């Protein structure tokens, strides 16, 4: 009976999606040329890319993730923003001539894109997480552009030049969403700019160091950039020899190197702190379990990583926010589960092998975070159901958060 109900609901959903897609094809000009009803607007912007535009979904998701659109931080304005962006995309896809009337001229558009891309590159160099998102965005962007070209040719019979025009304009709407209004202004040093040039090798670096004599902060920033750009070990070694600090900043150099085991080992050998915490309280081990990198997890533990490390507590979050919120290069508003342990993080994001490794090396299984979540509660959010089954075998059960004390 349950399977029949699910099937019926799926067919209804599929029928609604088909109806919406047909409406967009036949009535797009009337929909986007004037004022539409609130009901129609909500219907259009509630659709999750079910029509021919489904190939845009990965780029849409990463763009919003980079921008940091978050209900916890932005409330209803986050929902409003997402709907407005979806409506813009639908207009561009199904009523391109109407969309074209809203666009800036080519010169202004190119200037904006160039400014956004320059900022995006600098933003990417601020952390490993930023850089990975930057690479993911660019990967999806490169896939989407030729698919958009094909879309406009097939749907509207445009010549290739016109299709390329629309494809580039639509793709750059995602860039604009990702970059936002450049809320955080990042400075990039002369040394960092030089390193973005692929021809800037170790010999040129050493010449620069002798000529310019950069200070410790510049050297440290350059070392982090060099790690993200996968420079050679001798390039990193020159920066370390000249005085780059291995254990400073929102995230230390070790946290930048987690995707390059050779660099990671080199930095450990030079004295990088394996338990250095970023401003959220996350250590390298948090990231390693999230990456599901068993080699990295084992290497960290072998070098003394704390398997019971926790992110900041609720009181620490309040203190950090109240003292320096105007100057933080990140937001704490979306950090709800304070005092979460490495093992809790692994329970949601990692695999059973890594979880067993953590427990074998002393990770405690009886703790809860500041929201009251235990390991089983976190494991219930993991797609790998073997993780939850394992915690059940240890006697841990999910809690009933509908009880009065959690309301």
C-alpha positions as CSV (number, residue, x, y, z in Angstrom):
1,X,0.0,0.0,0.0
2,X,2.8,2.4,0.9
3,X,4.6,1.7,-2.4
4,X,1.3,2.5,-4.2
5,X,1.0,5.9,-2.4
6,X,4.6,6.8,-3.2
7,X,4.0,5.9,-6.9
8,X,0.9,8.1,-7.0
9,X,2.7,11.0,-5.4
10,X,5.6,10.7,-7.9
11,X,3.2,10.6,-10.8
12,X,1.4,13.7,-9.5
13,X,4.7,15.5,-9.1
14,X,5.9,14.4,-12.6
15,X,2.6,15.6,-14.1
16,X,2.9,19.0,-12.4
17,X,6.5,19.3,-13.6
18,X,5.4,18.5,-17.2
19,X,2.6,21.0,-17.0
20,X,5.1,23.7,-15.8
21,X,7.6,22.9,-18.5
22,X,4.9,23.1,-21.2
23,X,3.7,26.5,-19.8
24,X,7.3,27.8,-20.0
25,X,7.6,26.8,-23.6
26,X,4.2,28.1,-24.7
27,X,3.5,31.1,-22.5
28,X,6.9,32.4,-21.6
29,X,6.5,35.8,-23.2
30,X,3.3,36.5,-21.4
31,X,4.7,35.3,-18.1
32,X,7.9,37.4,-18.2
33,X,6.7,40.5,-20.1
34,X,4.3,41.8,-17.4
35,X,3.1,41.3,-13.9
36,X,2.3,37.7,-12.9
37,X,0.2,36.5,-10.0
38,X,1.8,35.5,-6.7
39,X,0.6,32.0,-7.2
40,X,2.2,31.6,-10.6
41,X,5.4,33.2,-9.3
42,X,5.6,30.7,-6.4
43,X,4.9,27.8,-8.7
44,X,7.7,28.8,-11.1
45,X,10.3,29.5,-8.4
46,X,9.4,26.3,-6.4
47,X,10.4,24.1,-9.3
48,X,13.8,22.4,-8.8
49,X,15.1,22.5,-12.3
50,X,12.7,19.7,-13.6
51,X,12.6,21.0,-17.2
52,X,15.3,21.1,-19.9
53,X,17.3,23.3,-17.5
54,X,18.3,20.5,-15.1
55,X,21.9,20.7,-16.2
56,X,22.1,24.0,-14.4
57,X,21.4,22.6,-11.0
58,X,25.0,21.8,-9.9
59,X,26.2,25.3,-10.8
60,X,23.2,26.8,-9.1
61,X,23.9,24.9,-5.9
62,X,27.6,25.7,-5.7
63,X,27.0,29.4,-6.5
64,X,24.6,29.7,-3.6
65,X,26.9,27.8,-1.3
66,X,29.8,30.2,-2.2
67,X,27.6,33.2,-1.7
68,X,26.6,31.9,1.7
69,X,22.9,32.2,1.3
70,X,21.7,30.7,4.6
71,X,18.3,30.8,6.3
72,X,20.0,30.7,9.7
73,X,22.0,33.9,8.8
74,X,19.6,35.7,6.4
75,X,16.1,34.4,7.4
76,X,13.3,34.8,4.9
77,X,15.5,37.0,2.7
78,X,17.5,33.8,1.8
79,X,14.3,32.2,0.4
80,X,13.4,35.5,-1.4
81,X,16.9,35.7,-3.0
82,X,16.8,32.1,-4.2
83,X,13.3,32.7,-5.8
84,X,14.4,35.9,-7.5
85,X,17.5,34.1,-8.9
86,X,15.4,31.2,-10.2
87,X,12.9,33.6,-11.8
88,X,15.8,35.4,-13.5
89,X,17.2,32.2,-14.9
90,X,13.8,31.1,-16.2
91,X,13.4,34.4,-17.9
92,X,16.8,34.1,-19.5
93,X,16.1,30.5,-20.6
94,X,12.6,30.7,-21.9
95,X,12.2,34.4,-22.8
96,X,15.7,35.4,-23.9
97,X,14.6,38.4,-26.0
98,X,12.9,39.9,-22.9
99,X,15.9,39.0,-20.7
100,X,18.2,40.7,-23.2
101,X,16.4,44.1,-22.7
102,X,17.5,44.0,-19.0
103,X,21.2,43.5,-19.7
104,X,24.1,46.0,-19.5
105,X,26.0,46.8,-22.6
106,X,28.9,44.6,-23.6
107,X,31.6,46.9,-22.3
108,X,30.0,47.3,-18.9
109,X,29.2,43.6,-18.7
110,X,32.8,42.7,-19.5
111,X,34.1,45.1,-16.9
112,X,31.9,43.6,-14.3
113,X,32.8,40.0,-15.2
114,X,36.6,40.9,-15.1
115,X,36.1,42.6,-11.7
116,X,34.2,39.6,-10.3
117,X,36.7,37.1,-11.6
118,X,39.6,39.0,-10.1
119,X,37.9,39.1,-6.7
120,X,36.9,35.4,-7.0
121,X,40.5,34.4,-7.6
122,X,41.6,36.4,-4.5
123,X,38.7,35.0,-2.4
124,X,39.7,31.4,-3.4
125,X,43.2,31.9,-1.9
126,X,41.8,32.7,1.6
127,X,41.4,29.0,2.6
128,X,41.4,25.4,1.2
129,X,37.6,25.3,1.5
130,X,37.3,28.5,-0.6
131,X,39.8,27.1,-3.2
132,X,37.9,23.8,-3.5
133,X,34.6,25.6,-4.0
134,X,36.3,27.9,-6.5
135,X,37.5,24.8,-8.5
136,X,34.1,23.2,-8.3
137,X,32.4,26.3,-9.6
138,X,34.8,26.6,-12.5
139,X,34.4,23.0,-13.4
140,X,30.6,23.3,-13.5
141,X,30.8,26.6,-15.3
142,X,32.9,25.1,-18.1
143,X,30.4,22.3,-18.6
144,X,27.4,24.6,-18.5
145,X,28.5,27.1,-21.2
146,X,28.5,24.8,-24.2
147,X,25.3,23.1,-23.0
148,X,23.7,26.5,-22.9
149,X,24.9,27.2,-26.4
150,X,23.2,24.0,-27.5
151,X,20.1,24.8,-25.6
152,X,19.6,28.2,-27.3
153,X,20.3,26.7,-30.7
154,X,17.8,23.8,-30.2
155,X,15.1,25.7,-28.4
156,X,15.1,29.0,-30.4
157,X,17.0,28.2,-33.6
158,X,19.6,30.9,-32.9
159,X,22.7,31.1,-34.9
160,X,25.9,30.1,-33.0
161,X,27.0,33.7,-32.3
162,X,23.7,34.6,-30.7
163,X,23.6,31.4,-28.7
164,X,27.1,32.0,-27.4
165,X,26.1,35.6,-26.4
166,X,23.2,34.3,-24.3
167,X,25.2,31.3,-22.9
168,X,27.9,33.6,-21.6
169,X,25.5,36.1,-20.2
170,X,23.5,33.4,-18.3
171,X,26.7,31.7,-17.1
172,X,27.9,35.0,-15.7
173,X,24.7,35.4,-13.7
174,X,26.0,32.5,-11.7
175,X,29.4,34.2,-11.3
176,X,27.6,37.3,-10.0
177,X,25.6,35.3,-7.5
178,X,28.7,33.5,-6.2
179,X,30.8,36.6,-5.8
180,X,28.0,38.7,-4.4
181,X,28.7,42.3,-3.6
182,X,32.3,41.7,-2.6
183,X,31.3,42.0,1.0
184,X,34.8,41.0,2.2
185,X,37.6,43.1,0.7
186,X,40.8,41.0,0.4
187,X,44.1,42.5,-0.3
188,X,46.6,40.6,-2.5
189,X,50.3,41.3,-2.1
190,X,52.7,41.8,-5.0
191,X,54.3,38.5,-4.1
192,X,50.9,36.7,-4.3
193,X,50.2,38.3,-7.7
194,X,53.6,37.1,-8.9
195,X,52.8,33.6,-7.9
196,X,49.6,33.5,-10.0
197,X,52.0,33.6,-12.9
198,X,52.8,30.0,-13.7
199,X,56.3,31.0,-14.8
200,X,57.2,32.4,-11.4
201,X,59.4,29.5,-10.2
202,X,61.7,29.0,-7.3
203,X,64.6,31.0,-8.9
204,X,62.4,34.0,-9.5
205,X,61.0,33.7,-6.0
206,X,64.5,33.8,-4.4
207,X,65.4,36.8,-6.5
208,X,62.2,38.5,-5.3
209,X,63.0,37.7,-1.7
210,X,66.5,39.2,-1.8
211,X,65.2,42.3,-3.6
212,X,62.0,43.0,-1.7
213,X,62.6,41.5,1.7
214,X,58.9,40.8,2.5
215,X,57.9,40.7,6.2
216,X,56.6,37.7,8.1
217,X,53.0,38.3,7.3
218,X,53.7,38.5,3.6
219,X,55.8,35.4,3.6
220,X,53.1,33.5,5.5
221,X,50.3,34.6,3.2
222,X,52.6,33.6,0.2
223,X,53.2,30.2,1.7
224,X,49.5,29.5,1.9
225,X,49.0,30.7,-1.6
226,X,51.9,28.5,-2.8
227,X,50.3,25.5,-1.2
228,X,47.0,26.0,-2.9
229,X,48.7,26.6,-6.3
230,X,50.6,23.3,-5.8
231,X,54.1,24.9,-6.0
232,X,57.1,22.6,-5.7
233,X,58.4,21.7,-2.2
234,X,61.6,23.7,-2.8
235,X,59.4,26.8,-3.5
236,X,57.7,26.2,-0.1
237,X,61.0,25.6,1.6
238,X,62.4,29.0,0.4
239,X,59.4,30.8,2.0
240,X,59.8,28.8,5.2
241,X,63.5,29.5,5.3
242,X,62.9,33.2,4.9
243,X,60.5,33.3,7.9
244,X,57.0,32.3,7.0
245,X,55.0,31.4,10.1
246,X,53.6,27.9,10.1
247,X,51.1,28.3,12.9
248,X,49.2,31.6,12.6
249,X,46.0,33.1,11.2
250,X,42.4,32.0,10.9
251,X,43.8,28.8,9.4
252,X,47.4,27.6,9.6
253,X,49.4,26.4,6.6
254,X,48.7,22.8,7.5
255,X,45.0,23.3,7.0
256,X,45.8,24.6,3.5
257,X,47.8,21.4,2.6
258,X,45.2,18.7,3.3
259,X,44.8,17.8,-0.3
260,X,48.5,17.3,-0.9
261,X,50.1,14.6,1.2
262,X,53.7,15.4,0.2
263,X,53.2,19.1,1.3
264,X,51.4,18.0,4.4
265,X,54.3,15.8,5.5
266,X,56.9,18.5,4.7
267,X,55.0,21.0,6.8
268,X,54.8,18.6,9.7
269,X,58.6,18.0,9.5
270,X,59.1,21.8,9.7
271,X,57.0,22.1,12.9
272,X,53.4,22.7,11.8
273,X,51.0,22.1,14.7
274,X,48.9,19.1,14.0
275,X,46.2,20.3,16.4
276,X,46.1,23.9,15.3
277,X,42.5,25.1,15.4
278,X,40.9,27.6,13.0
279,X,38.5,30.3,14.3
280,X,35.7,27.8,14.4
281,X,37.8,25.4,16.5
282,X,38.2,22.9,13.7
283,X,41.5,21.0,13.4
284,X,43.0,19.2,10.4
285,X,41.4,16.0,11.7
286,X,37.9,17.4,11.2
287,X,38.6,18.0,7.5
288,X,40.3,14.7,7.0
289,X,37.3,12.7,8.3
290,X,35.0,14.9,6.1
291,X,37.2,14.2,3.1
292,X,37.0,10.5,4.0
293,X,40.7,10.3,3.6
294,X,41.9,7.3,5.6
295,X,45.6,7.8,4.8
296,X,45.4,11.4,6.1
297,X,43.4,10.4,9.2
298,X,46.0,7.8,10.1
299,X,48.9,10.1,9.4
300,X,47.3,12.8,11.7
301,X,46.7,10.3,14.5
302,X,50.3,9.0,14.2
303,X,51.5,12.5,14.6
304,X,49.5,13.2,17.7
305,X,46.1,14.6,16.4
306,X,43.6,14.9,19.2
307,X,40.8,12.5,18.4
308,X,38.5,14.2,21.0
309,X,39.0,17.8,19.6
310,X,35.8,19.9,19.5
311,X,34.8,23.0,17.7
312,X,34.1,26.2,19.7
313,X,31.4,26.1,22.4
314,X,28.3,28.3,22.4
315,X,29.9,30.6,24.9
316,X,33.0,31.0,22.8
317,X,30.9,31.7,19.8
318,X,29.1,34.5,21.6
319,X,32.4,35.9,22.8
320,X,34.0,35.9,19.3
321,X,30.9,37.4,17.7
322,X,30.5,40.1,20.3
323,X,34.1,41.2,20.4
324,X,35.1,41.0,16.7
325,X,32.1,40.3,14.5
326,X,32.7,43.4,12.3
327,X,36.2,42.2,11.5
328,X,35.7,38.5,10.9
329,X,36.4,37.1,7.4
330,X,33.7,34.5,8.0
331,X,30.3,34.2,9.6
332,X,29.4,32.3,12.7
333,X,25.6,32.7,12.4
334,X,25.2,29.3,10.7
335,X,27.2,27.5,13.4
336,X,24.5,26.0,15.5
337,X,26.0,22.7,16.7
338,X,28.8,24.2,18.9
339,X,30.9,21.8,20.9
340,X,30.7,19.2,18.2
341,X,33.5,16.6,18.4
342,X,35.6,15.1,15.7
343,X,33.7,11.8,16.1
344,X,30.3,13.5,15.7
345,X,31.6,15.2,12.6
346,X,32.7,11.8,11.3
347,X,29.3,10.3,12.2
348,X,27.6,12.6,9.7
349,X,30.3,13.0,7.0
350,X,32.7,10.0,7.1
351,X,32.7,6.3,6.6
352,X,32.6,3.3,9.0
353,X,36.3,2.5,8.7
354,X,37.4,6.0,9.8
355,X,34.9,6.0,12.6
356,X,36.2,2.8,14.0
357,X,39.8,4.1,13.7
358,X,38.9,7.2,15.8
359,X,37.2,5.0,18.4
360,X,40.1,2.6,18.5
361,X,42.4,5.5,19.2
362,X,40.4,6.8,22.1
363,X,37.5,9.0,20.7
364,X,34.8,9.2,23.3
365,X,31.3,7.9,22.3
366,X,29.2,9.2,25.1
367,X,29.3,13.0,24.5
368,X,26.7,15.4,23.1
369,X,27.0,18.8,21.5
370,X,25.5,22.0,22.7
371,X,22.2,21.3,20.9
372,X,22.0,17.9,22.6
373,X,22.9,15.7,19.6
374,X,24.7,12.5,20.3
375,X,26.6,10.3,17.8
376,X,23.5,8.4,16.7
377,X,21.7,11.6,16.0
378,X,24.5,12.7,13.8
379,X,24.8,9.3,12.1
380,X,21.1,9.4,11.2
381,X,22.1,12.2,8.9
382,X,24.7,10.2,7.1
383,X,23.7,8.6,3.8
384,X,25.8,5.5,4.8
385,X,23.3,3.6,7.0
386,X,26.0,1.2,8.1
387,X,27.3,4.1,10.3
388,X,24.1,4.4,12.2
389,X,23.8,0.6,12.5
390,X,27.2,0.5,14.1
391,X,26.4,3.1,16.7
392,X,23.2,1.1,17.5
393,X,25.4,-1.9,18.1
394,X,27.3,0.2,20.7
395,X,24.1,0.9,22.5
396,X,23.5,4.4,21.2
397,X,20.1,5.5,20.0
398,X,18.7,8.6,18.4
399,X,16.9,11.0,20.7
400,X,13.3,12.2,20.5
401,X,13.7,15.9,19.9
402,X,10.0,16.5,20.0
403,X,10.1,16.2,23.8
404,X,9.4,19.3,25.8
405,X,13.0,19.9,26.8
406,X,14.0,20.3,23.1
407,X,11.2,22.6,22.1
